[in-house]
Amino acid sequence: MNRLRVAVIGSGAAGLCAARHILARLETFAPPTVYELNPGVGGTWRYEERVGNHNNGLPILGSMYRDLRTNLPKEVMMFPDFPFDPQLPSFLPHQEVLRYLKNYCRSHSIRPHIRFNTIVEEVNPVIVETEAEEARTTWEVTSSDELGSRKTETFDSVFICSGHYSDPHIPNIPGLENFKGSVLHSHSYRFPEPFSGRSVVVLGAGASGLDISIELASVHAQVILSHSEPPLTFPLPSGIRQAGPVVAVEENGGVRFKDGSVAKTQVLLFCTGYNFTYPFLSPDKLGLEVKEHLVSPLYRFLTPPAFPSLFFIGICKIICPFPHFDCQVQFALGVLRGSVVLPSRVEMEEEVLRELEWKAEQGIEQRHLLRLGKDQWAYCRVLSRLAGFPPLPAVIQSLYDEVGRQRRLHPQNYRNLNYRLVSDTQWELRE
């Protein structure tokens, strides 16, 4: 039989994982074609000091900042079959994660299959009907390289591994145009020194908001950490105070908070996440709705019921990323090979709708519907059971939960701890 051709968009962690598993199944799949906008692998883990656009006019997609260290230990972050160097500390600078991904790429001989400096312009389904068989879908992928050479190729499946940390989300704040100082998103933040001694309102207290606030306080910025969550109860550096959400910017440029208080500040720094954006897709053709924080319907957070040979890898939030990608990729390849049988389109759509309605009934806002959090483990177990690959060892969840506890208690110091996996169920602290 003809081997299945798969296009992979992106060579960050998710794209490399997809390529690695395709290359391990060459009895079923032709070697993948991997499209990559950048000149190298690594995706979001590539640090680029400049912001804005590359010399070729394409946008700089990276959001990495200079001093970022992982907020998960390498023992949890790793792909299940590819450990980090055991001599490294548990919490790594971003350079070590990029080195790891380059090693992963080299070890699995992925690089020859990547087209660097190539932009994907269009991905379109084509329904092929023959007398001998049922209608099937192929995919036309149109791309252009840095020389402007444009081509369209046909595939049996497309894996979208382009990430969702490149299109900054700026919430609608009345009067924002009145602000007299600097306005930026964490997407364009690289290091704290330019903010030394300045007053900064940081909007959002997620991982990046908290991290960046602590960095700013280290250079004696006066930081107001504005967020809508209950007040953080752990100790923050003396240069940080908390406030409720920003509700407006007044005519004189003052920043008004939910409690009515107003602050004069020099910088508004949005740590408010990112929008989903797929400029190469026509969602209407795919039966999909792409909103700022939601792509739906996606069966198992992976595939549109109308076109179950298109897969979005890594679209969920609050997850343990690399193991999560590994589970999703193996499930998706099981679907393509026929070892995983999906329900009908109608059944898949109904299941997605039921899940979204259930979450809405629990009071979960639309922008958080793709957050998995503690549900990620059951999700990965279901994928492994249906596709017949080994489940993630229980120690991954156990250590992930412990690190979350330490992060809440000691946000400045939790990265000083180092761990070791003792077995599939046990971990220990190492000196």
C-alpha positions in Angstrom: 0.0 0.0 0.0 1.1 3.6 -0.5 2.6 5.1 2.6 0.7 8.1 4.2 2.3 11.5 3.6 2.1 13.9 6.6 2.9 17.6 6.7 4.1 19.0 10.1 3.8 22.8 10.6 6.5 23.9 13.1 9.7 22.4 14.5 9.3 23.3 18.1 8.8 20.6 20.7 5.5 19.5 19.3 6.6 19.4 15.7 9.8 17.5 16.5 7.8 15.0 18.5 5.4 14.5 15.6 8.3 14.0 13.2 10.1 11.6 15.6 7.1 9.3 15.9 6.3 9.4 12.1 10.0 8.4 11.4 9.6 5.5 13.8 6.7 4.1 11.7 8.0 4.1 8.2 6.1 0.9 7.4 3.0 3.1 7.4 4.2 6.7 6.8 6.5 8.3 4.4 9.1 10.6 6.0 7.4 13.8 7.1 7.7 17.2 5.5 8.3 19.7 8.3 7.8 23.4 7.6 9.6 25.9 9.8 9.5 29.7 9.6 12.7 30.1 11.6 16.3 29.2 10.5 16.5 26.6 13.3 14.5 24.2 15.5 13.1 25.0 19.0 10.1 27.1 18.5 9.2 29.1 21.6 12.5 28.0 23.2 14.6 30.1 20.6 15.7 33.3 22.3 15.7 36.4 20.1 16.8 39.6 21.7 15.3 41.8 19.1 11.5 42.3 19.0 9.2 43.3 16.1 10.3 41.8 12.7 13.2 39.9 11.2 15.3 41.5 8.5 13.1 39.6 5.9 10.0 41.4 7.2 8.5 38.4 8.9 7.4 38.9 12.5 9.5 37.6 15.4 7.3 35.0 17.0 9.4 34.2 20.0 8.3 35.3 23.5 11.3 34.1 25.4 13.0 36.4 27.9 16.7 36.5 28.7 16.7 35.1 32.2 13.8 32.6 32.0 14.2 29.4 33.8 11.7 26.6 33.5 8.9 26.4 36.1 8.8 22.6 35.8 11.7 20.3 36.6 13.4 18.5 33.8 12.3 15.2 35.4 8.7 16.1 34.5 9.4 18.1 31.3 11.2 15.5 29.3 9.8 13.4 26.5 9.0 10.0 28.1 11.7 8.2 26.0 14.4 10.9 26.0 15.7 12.1 29.4 17.7 15.3 30.0 21.3 15.1 31.0 21.1 13.9 34.7 23.9 16.2 35.7 21.9 19.3 35.0 19.8 21.0 37.8 16.1 20.3 37.8 15.1 23.8 36.8 16.8 24.9 33.6 17.7 28.1 31.8 16.0 28.3 28.4 19.3 27.6 26.6 19.5 24.1 28.1 15.9 23.3 26.9 16.9 24.5 23.4 20.0 22.3 23.5 17.8 19.4 24.6 15.5 19.9 21.6 18.4 20.1 19.2 19.8 16.8 20.7 16.3 15.2 20.3 16.3 16.4 16.7 19.7 15.0 16.0 19.2 11.7 17.8 16.1 11.0 15.7 17.6 12.3 12.4 14.8 14.8 11.9 16.7 17.7 10.5 16.9 16.4 6.9 13.1 16.5 6.8 12.8 20.2 7.9 12.4 23.1 5.5 13.7 26.1 7.3 12.9 29.7 6.5 9.6 28.5 5.0 6.2 30.1 5.6 3.0 28.1 5.2 0.5 30.2 3.4 -2.5 28.0 2.9 -3.7 24.6 4.1 -6.8 23.4 2.3 -8.8 20.2 2.3 -9.5 18.5 -1.0 -12.2 15.8 -1.2 -11.2 13.0 -3.5 -14.0 10.8 -4.8 -13.4 7.6 -6.8 -15.8 4.9 -7.9 -13.9 2.2 -6.0 -13.8 3.7 -2.6 -15.5 6.2 -0.3 -14.7 9.9 -0.5 -11.5 10.7 1.3 -9.7 13.9 2.2 -6.3 15.0 1.1 -4.6 18.3 2.0 -3.0 20.9 -0.2 -0.3 22.8 1.6 1.0 25.9 -0.1 4.3 27.3 1.1 7.0 29.8 0.1 10.7 29.9 1.0 13.0 32.8 1.6 13.8 33.1 -2.1 10.1 33.5 -2.8 9.7 30.1 -4.4 6.1 29.1 -4.0 4.8 25.5 -4.2 1.7 23.5 -3.4 2.0 19.9 -2.3 -0.5 17.2 -1.4 -0.6 15.2 1.9 -2.8 12.7 3.6 -2.7 14.5 6.9 -1.5 17.7 8.5 -0.2 18.2 12.0 -0.4 21.8 13.2 2.4 22.3 15.7 2.8 26.0 15.4 2.2 26.8 19.0 0.1 29.6 20.6 2.6 32.0 22.1 3.1 34.5 19.2 -0.1 36.6 18.9 -0.3 38.8 22.1 -3.7 39.2 23.6 -4.4 42.8 24.8 -7.7 42.9 26.7 -10.1 45.8 25.9 -9.5 48.5 28.5 -11.6 51.6 28.1 -9.4 54.7 27.7 -6.2 52.8 27.0 -5.4 55.3 24.3 -5.2 58.0 27.1 -2.2 56.3 28.7 0.8 58.6 28.6 3.6 56.1 29.2 4.9 52.9 27.6 2.5 50.0 26.8 3.9 46.6 26.0 3.0 42.9 26.2 5.3 40.3 27.8 5.8 39.0 24.2 8.1 42.0 23.7 9.8 41.8 27.2 13.4 40.6 27.2 15.1 41.8 30.4 14.4 44.1 33.4 17.2 46.7 33.2 15.3 49.2 31.1 12.6 49.4 33.8 15.0 50.1 36.7 13.5 52.6 39.1 10.4 53.0 37.0 6.8 52.4 38.1 5.1 49.5 36.3 1.6 48.0 36.4 1.9 44.3 35.4 -1.5 43.0 34.3 -1.9 39.3 35.0 -0.5 37.1 37.7 0.0 33.9 35.7 3.5 32.3 35.4 5.0 35.1 33.2 3.3 37.9 35.1 4.6 36.7 38.5 8.1 35.9 37.1 8.5 39.2 35.3 7.2 41.1 38.4 9.9 39.5 40.5 12.5 40.3 37.8 11.4 44.0 37.8 11.5 44.2 41.6 15.1 43.0 41.4 16.1 46.2 39.6 14.1 48.4 42.0 11.1 49.0 39.8 7.9 49.8 41.7 5.5 47.1 40.6 1.8 46.9 41.0 0.7 43.4 40.2 -2.9 43.7 38.9 -5.0 40.6 38.6 -8.5 39.2 39.1 -7.6 36.2 41.2 -7.8 36.1 45.0 -4.8 37.9 46.6 -1.6 35.9 46.5 -0.8 34.8 50.0 2.9 33.9 49.7 5.6 36.5 50.4 6.4 38.8 47.4 9.5 41.0 47.1 9.2 44.4 48.8 8.9 46.2 45.5 5.7 44.5 44.5 2.2 45.2 45.7 -1.0 43.6 44.5 -4.1 45.3 43.1 -7.4 44.2 41.5 -8.0 44.3 37.8 -7.5 47.5 35.8 -10.9 48.7 34.6 -10.0 51.9 32.8 -7.4 54.5 32.0 -8.7 58.0 32.8 -8.4 61.0 30.6 -5.3 62.3 32.5 -3.6 58.9 32.0 -4.2 57.5 35.5 -4.9 53.8 35.8 -8.1 53.0 37.6 -8.5 49.6 39.4 -11.7 47.7 40.2 -11.8 49.1 43.8 -11.9 52.7 42.5 -8.3 53.5 43.4 -6.2 55.3 40.7 -2.4 55.0 40.2 0.0 57.1 38.1 2.5 54.8 36.4 5.1 54.9 33.7 4.6 51.5 32.1 1.7 49.1 31.5 3.0 45.6 30.9 0.4 43.1 29.8 1.0 39.5 30.8 -2.4 38.5 29.5 -1.7 35.5 27.3 -2.0 35.0 23.6 -4.6 34.6 21.0 -5.0 31.5 18.8 -4.2 32.4 15.3 -3.8 30.2 12.2 -3.4 32.5 9.2 -3.0 29.6 6.8 -6.3 28.0 7.7 -9.9 28.9 6.6 -11.8 27.8 9.7 -15.2 28.0 7.9 -14.1 25.3 5.5 -13.2 23.1 8.3 -16.3 23.4 10.4 -14.2 25.3 13.1 -14.6 28.5 15.0 -11.3 30.1 16.0 -11.7 32.7 18.7 -9.1 34.6 20.8 -8.9 31.8 23.4 -10.8 28.9 21.9 -10.7 26.6 18.9 -13.8 24.5 18.6 -15.1 21.9 18.0 -12.0 19.7 18.5 -12.5 16.1 19.4 -10.2 15.1 22.2 -8.7 18.6 21.9 -7.1 17.4 18.7 -9.1 17.1 15.5 -12.1 18.8 13.9 -14.9 16.2 13.6 -15.5 17.2 10.0 -11.8 16.6 9.0 -10.3 13.9 11.3 -6.9 13.9 9.4 -6.1 17.4 10.6 -4.5 17.5 14.1 -3.7 20.4 16.4 -0.9 19.3 18.7 -0.5 21.2 22.0 -3.5 23.5 21.9 -4.4 22.9 25.6 -3.1 25.1 28.4 -1.9 24.4 32.0 -0.3 21.1 31.0 3.0 19.3 31.2 3.9 20.1 27.6 6.4 17.6 26.2 4.7 14.4 27.7 1.3 15.8 26.6 2.6 16.3 23.0 4.0 12.8 23.0 0.6 11.3 24.0 -1.4 13.4 21.5 1.0 12.5 18.6 0.8 8.8 19.2 -3.0 8.9 19.5 -3.2 10.9 16.2 -0.9 8.5 14.4 -3.1 5.6 15.7 -6.1 7.3 14.1 -4.3 7.6 10.7 -3.1 4.0 10.9 -6.6 2.7 11.7 -5.7 1.3 15.1 -7.8 4.0 16.7 -11.4 4.1 15.4 -13.1 7.5 15.9 -16.9 7.9 16.4 -19.0 9.4 13.6 -18.8 13.1 12.9 -22.1 13.7 14.7 -21.1 11.8 17.7 -17.8 13.6 18.0 -19.5 17.0 17.7 -22.0 16.1 20.3 -19.3 14.9 22.7 -17.3 18.2 22.3 -20.5 20.2 22.9 -21.4 18.2 26.0 -18.0 18.8 27.5 -18.0 22.6 26.7 -21.5 22.9 28.2 -20.5 21.0 31.3 -17.5 23.4 31.8 -19.7 26.4 31.3 -22.1 25.1 34.0 -19.2 24.9 36.3 -18.6 28.6 35.8 -15.5 28.2 33.7 -15.0 31.3 31.5 -14.7 30.8 27.7 -11.1 31.9 27.8 -10.3 29.0 30.2 -12.1 26.2 28.4 -8.8 24.8 27.0 -7.1 24.8 30.4 -6.7 21.2 31.5 -4.8 21.4 34.8 -5.5 18.4 37.0 -7.6 16.9 34.2 -4.6 16.4 31.9 -3.6 13.1 33.5 -6.9 11.4 32.9 -6.9 12.8 29.4 -3.4 11.3 28.7 -4.5 8.0 30.2 -7.5 7.8 27.9 -5.3 8.5 24.8 -2.8 5.9 25.8 -5.5 3.3 26.5 -7.3 3.9 23.2 -4.1 4.0 21.1 -2.3 1.2 22.9 0.9 2.9 24.0 2.4 3.0 27.6 0.7 5.5 29.9 2.8 8.2 31.5 4.3 6.9 34.7 2.5 8.0 37.9 5.6 9.7 39.2 5.3 12.4 36.6 1.9 13.6 38.0 3.2 13.2 41.6 6.2 15.4 41.1 4.3 17.9 38.9 1.8 18.3 41.8 4.6 18.7 44.4 6.4 21.3 42.3 3.0 23.2 42.0 2.7 23.2 45.8 6.3 24.5 46.2 5.7 27.2 43.6 2.7 28.5 45.5 4.6 28.5 48.8 8.0 29.8 47.7 7.6 31.5 44.3 11.1 33.0 44.5 13.0 29.9 45.8 11.2 26.7 44.5 13.7 26.5 41.6 16.5 25.9 44.1 15.3 22.4 44.7 16.6 19.4 42.7 14.8 16.1 42.2 15.5 12.6 41.0 13.1 9.9 39.7 13.6 6.7 41.7 11.0 4.6 39.9 7.8 4.9 37.9 6.0 5.8 41.1 8.6 7.5 43.3 10.8 10.6 43.3 13.2 12.1 45.8 14.9 15.3 46.6 18.6 15.3 45.7 21.3 17.4 47.4 
